[in-house]
């Protein structure tokens, strides 16, 4: 296998593994069951595929909510309106004065069209 790049989250835990394309194809194999499992996993992810720049920002320790919001091209006010939260509350989360709680995460996740775990795990 070629060189594998490990991308870590804000807690310095392994979050992603980047492998050379040929290794990825070899890992998939040609078994139809393997391909079906990969397809099911990709569907289940609800398209939480992020760009390299997005990942770099998270690795640098930037606030996950701010990075996701900007990735979706929203202002704090737009996100707040979609999630039913005040713009000031969004700002407080993004600046670290408040944490994203388990009650707030689902509303923000729906507004951002990501899984709530994407907000809580990173």
C-alpha positions as CSV (number, residue, x, y, z in Angstrom):
1,X,0.0,0.0,0.0
2,X,1.2,3.5,-0.8
3,X,1.5,6.4,1.6
4,X,-1.6,6.9,3.8
5,X,-2.4,10.4,5.2
6,X,-4.2,10.5,8.5
7,X,-6.3,13.6,9.1
8,X,-7.1,14.3,12.7
9,X,-10.0,16.2,14.3
10,X,-9.9,19.0,16.8
11,X,-9.4,16.4,19.6
12,X,-6.3,15.1,17.7
13,X,-8.1,11.8,17.1
14,X,-7.9,10.1,13.7
15,X,-10.9,11.3,11.7
16,X,-10.1,10.4,8.0
17,X,-7.6,8.3,6.1
18,X,-6.5,9.4,2.7
19,X,-5.1,6.6,0.5
20,X,-3.8,6.6,-3.0
21,X,-6.5,6.0,-5.6
22,X,-5.0,2.7,-6.8
23,X,-5.0,1.4,-3.3
24,X,-8.6,2.5,-2.8
25,X,-9.7,0.7,-5.9
26,X,-7.8,-2.4,-4.8
27,X,-9.4,-2.3,-1.3
28,X,-12.8,-2.1,-2.9
29,X,-12.1,-5.2,-5.0
30,X,-14.6,-6.4,-7.5
31,X,-16.9,-8.3,-5.2
32,X,-20.4,-7.0,-5.8
33,X,-21.2,-7.3,-2.1
34,X,-18.2,-5.1,-1.3
35,X,-19.4,-2.5,-3.8
36,X,-22.9,-2.6,-2.5
37,X,-21.7,-2.1,1.1
38,X,-19.6,0.9,0.0
39,X,-22.6,2.4,-1.9
40,X,-24.8,1.9,1.2
41,X,-22.2,3.5,3.4
42,X,-21.9,6.5,1.1
43,X,-25.6,6.9,1.0
44,X,-25.8,6.7,4.8
45,X,-23.3,9.5,5.1
46,X,-25.9,11.9,3.8
47,X,-23.2,13.5,1.6
48,X,-21.0,14.9,4.4
49,X,-18.0,15.0,2.1
50,X,-15.8,17.9,2.8
51,X,-13.2,19.6,0.7
52,X,-9.5,19.5,1.6
53,X,-9.7,23.2,2.7
54,X,-12.7,22.4,5.0
55,X,-10.7,19.6,6.6
56,X,-7.6,21.8,6.9
57,X,-9.6,24.4,8.7
58,X,-10.9,21.9,11.2
59,X,-7.4,20.5,11.7
60,X,-6.2,24.0,12.5
61,X,-8.8,24.1,15.3
62,X,-11.4,26.4,13.7
63,X,-14.9,26.2,15.0
64,X,-16.8,23.4,13.3
65,X,-20.1,25.3,13.2
66,X,-18.5,28.3,11.5
67,X,-16.7,26.2,9.0
68,X,-19.9,24.3,8.1
69,X,-21.9,27.5,7.9
70,X,-19.4,29.1,5.6
71,X,-19.1,25.9,3.6
72,X,-22.9,26.1,3.0
73,X,-22.5,29.8,2.1
74,X,-24.8,31.0,4.9
75,X,-24.6,34.0,7.2
76,X,-25.1,33.6,11.0
77,X,-28.5,35.3,10.6
78,X,-29.5,32.8,7.8
79,X,-28.4,29.8,9.8
80,X,-30.2,31.1,12.9
81,X,-33.4,31.6,11.0
82,X,-33.3,28.1,9.5
83,X,-32.5,26.5,12.9
84,X,-34.9,28.7,14.9
85,X,-32.1,30.2,16.9
86,X,-31.0,33.8,17.4
87,X,-28.0,35.1,15.4
88,X,-26.3,36.0,18.7
89,X,-26.6,32.4,19.9
90,X,-24.9,31.2,16.6
91,X,-22.2,33.8,17.2
92,X,-21.6,32.6,20.8
93,X,-21.2,29.0,19.6
94,X,-18.8,30.0,16.9
95,X,-16.7,32.1,19.3
96,X,-16.6,29.3,21.9
97,X,-18.7,31.1,24.5
98,X,-21.3,28.4,24.2
99,X,-21.1,24.7,23.2
100,X,-23.3,23.0,20.8
101,X,-25.6,20.9,23.0
102,X,-27.4,17.7,22.1
103,X,-30.7,19.6,22.0
104,X,-29.3,22.3,19.7
105,X,-27.3,20.1,17.4
106,X,-30.2,18.5,15.6
107,X,-31.7,21.9,14.7
108,X,-28.4,23.1,13.4
109,X,-27.7,19.9,11.5
110,X,-31.1,20.1,9.7
111,X,-30.4,23.7,8.8
112,X,-26.9,22.8,7.5
113,X,-28.1,19.5,5.9
114,X,-25.5,17.4,7.8
115,X,-25.8,14.8,10.4
116,X,-25.9,16.0,14.0
117,X,-22.8,13.9,14.7
118,X,-20.9,16.1,12.3
119,X,-21.3,18.9,14.8
120,X,-20.7,16.9,17.9
121,X,-17.9,14.5,17.0
122,X,-15.4,17.0,15.5
